[in-house]
Structures are given as structure tokens and as C-alpha cells.
């Protein structure tokens, strides 16, 4: 059995779906959590593959970039899609998600600044249009789904990515699980009720992102 070490900050963020994949597959791994801005991170940063986190070590072989890590683990553990076509759709959904990340990050930075006018501007002019476009795509996929998951008849790493970002958005106050977003809320609930995911989520450290 390979020795896995997953390096990331002490957040959910880009590493959380990878942690969940390990739990789904019942595969042991070392969850190495680094506090940002500490001497530990300062010493580690130059040694990382791309000078950033996350990265995954597999018996010392290092894999950088969150999507590459997730795709690698999902294929290895059986959560990438059951056919080449399903794998392509999983990748497409995650690529669409990555397009949405920049507006979401802008909103997070605005909220951290505490500038009420800037928060309102970013939320109205930047974030809301991107969110509406992204959610329309996801809702369209879910309307055609017979399983309640985004691709095929079982959970994939795309479901994990989307479920986690919905949690982040709820904590930021920009996801209404009782409004028009009920299909997405149902997806998140379906993912979070998987026993391995439920157990993991109940014991993980709290963080907004």
C-alpha cells in the first residue's frame, strides 16, 4: 500500500475533496495541515513542487495542483466516472467550477476587507452574475439526472467539489438552500449523508473555506 501524505493549510479549501476521497476509499493518509504565515510554511514553501499548496506525496513522488490531485485519486479509487464519457463530463463540470472560483475569491477578499460598499459592489456586479450562470448549468444537469448525482449513477469527485463549495458559500451568506437553489442543496445533502463523508465532516476542524 502506498504511503500518502496530503499537504495543505489548516482549511477545507482545495484539499477537502481529496480528504473525502481517501475516506470514501477507506485508504489511510497523513493529513499534513500547515498554518499559513508561520515559519513552518516559510520553510516548506520553497520545497513544494510549484511553491504552493496543496500537494500530494505518494511514496515521496509529489503531485501538485488540486485538480490533478483529485483526478489522480478519483481514478485510482473509482470516483472519476465509470466510462470515458462520464470522466469527460466530470472534468467539464470541475473546469466550469474553476471559472467560478475567481468571482467567489473576489467576494471573499471583499468580505475580509470589511468595506461594506465594496462588498455590495462585488456581490452585485461580479459575484451574483457568475453564481447565477454557474447554478443554471448545475441545475440543468441535475434536472436530467436520474441518480441525484451530477454524473452517472454514483458519487464522483465533481459532486465532492460542488458540495464543498456550496458549504463555503452558505458560510459566507450567499447560498440559500431554501430558495431556488434547492436542487443544489439536495445534492449537497446527498453527498454529506454518505456514511464516510458524514463521519469525516463531523470530526474535521471548522473553517469558513
KARA-V382830 format. One record per residue. SS is DSSP state (a for helix, b for strand, c for the rest). BURIAL is # if it has 16 or more other C-alpha atoms within 10 Angstrom, else .. Layout:
ss=SS burial=BURIAL
ss=SS burial=BURIAL
This chain:
ss=c burial=.
ss=c burial=.
ss=c burial=.
ss=b burial=#
ss=b burial=#
ss=b burial=#
ss=b burial=#
ss=b burial=#
ss=b burial=#
ss=c burial=#
ss=c burial=#
ss=c burial=#
ss=a burial=#
ss=a burial=#
ss=a burial=#
ss=a burial=#
ss=a burial=#
ss=a burial=#
ss=a burial=#
ss=a burial=#
ss=a burial=#
ss=a burial=#
ss=a burial=#
ss=a burial=#
ss=a burial=.
ss=c burial=.
ss=c burial=.
ss=c burial=.
ss=c burial=#
ss=b burial=.
ss=b burial=#
ss=b burial=.
ss=b burial=.
ss=b burial=#
ss=c burial=.
ss=c burial=.
ss=c burial=.
ss=c burial=.
ss=a burial=.
ss=a burial=.
ss=a burial=#
ss=a burial=.
ss=a burial=.
ss=a burial=.
ss=a burial=.
ss=c burial=.
ss=c burial=.
ss=c burial=#
ss=c burial=.
ss=c burial=.
ss=c burial=.
ss=c burial=#
ss=c burial=#
ss=c burial=#
ss=b burial=#
ss=b burial=#
ss=b burial=#
ss=b burial=.
ss=c burial=.
ss=c burial=.
ss=b burial=.
ss=b burial=.
ss=b burial=#
ss=b burial=#
ss=c burial=#
ss=a burial=#
ss=a burial=#
ss=a burial=.
ss=a burial=#
ss=a burial=#
ss=a burial=#
ss=a burial=#
ss=a burial=#
ss=a burial=#
ss=a burial=.
ss=a burial=.
ss=a burial=.
ss=c burial=.
ss=c burial=#
ss=c burial=#
ss=c burial=#
ss=c burial=.
ss=c burial=.
ss=a burial=.
ss=a burial=.
ss=a burial=#
ss=a burial=#
ss=a burial=.
ss=a burial=#
ss=a burial=#
ss=a burial=#
ss=a burial=.
ss=a burial=#
ss=a burial=#
ss=a burial=.
ss=a burial=.
ss=a burial=#
ss=a burial=.
ss=a burial=.
ss=a burial=#
ss=a burial=.
ss=a burial=.
ss=a burial=#
ss=a burial=#
ss=a burial=.
ss=a burial=#
ss=a burial=#
ss=a burial=#
ss=a burial=.
ss=a burial=#
ss=a burial=#
ss=a burial=.
ss=a burial=.
ss=c burial=.
ss=c burial=.
ss=a burial=.
ss=a burial=.
ss=a burial=.
ss=a burial=#
ss=a burial=.
ss=a burial=.
ss=a burial=#
ss=a burial=#
ss=a burial=.
ss=a burial=.
ss=a burial=#
ss=a burial=#
ss=a burial=#
ss=a burial=.
ss=a burial=#
ss=a burial=#
ss=a burial=.
ss=a burial=.
ss=a burial=#
ss=a burial=#
ss=a burial=.
ss=a burial=.
ss=a burial=#
ss=a burial=#
ss=a burial=.
ss=a burial=.
ss=a burial=#
ss=a burial=.
ss=a burial=.
ss=c burial=.
ss=c burial=.
ss=c burial=.
ss=c burial=#
ss=c burial=#
ss=c burial=#
ss=c burial=#
ss=c burial=#
ss=c burial=.
ss=c burial=.
ss=c burial=#
ss=c burial=#
ss=a burial=#
ss=a burial=#
ss=a burial=#
ss=a burial=#
ss=a burial=#
ss=a burial=#
ss=a burial=#
ss=a burial=#
ss=a burial=#
ss=a burial=#
ss=a burial=#
ss=a burial=#
ss=a burial=#
ss=a burial=.
ss=a burial=.
ss=a burial=.
ss=c burial=.
ss=c burial=#
ss=c burial=#
ss=c burial=.
ss=c burial=.
ss=c burial=.
ss=c burial=.
ss=c burial=.
ss=c burial=.
ss=a burial=.
ss=a burial=#
ss=a burial=#
ss=a burial=#
ss=a burial=#
ss=a burial=#
ss=a burial=#
ss=a burial=.
ss=a burial=.
ss=a burial=#
ss=a burial=#
ss=c burial=.
ss=c burial=.
ss=a burial=.
ss=a burial=#
ss=a burial=#
ss=a burial=.
ss=a burial=.
ss=a burial=.
ss=a burial=.
ss=a burial=.
ss=a burial=.
ss=c burial=.
ss=c burial=.
ss=c burial=.
ss=c burial=.
ss=c burial=.
ss=c burial=#
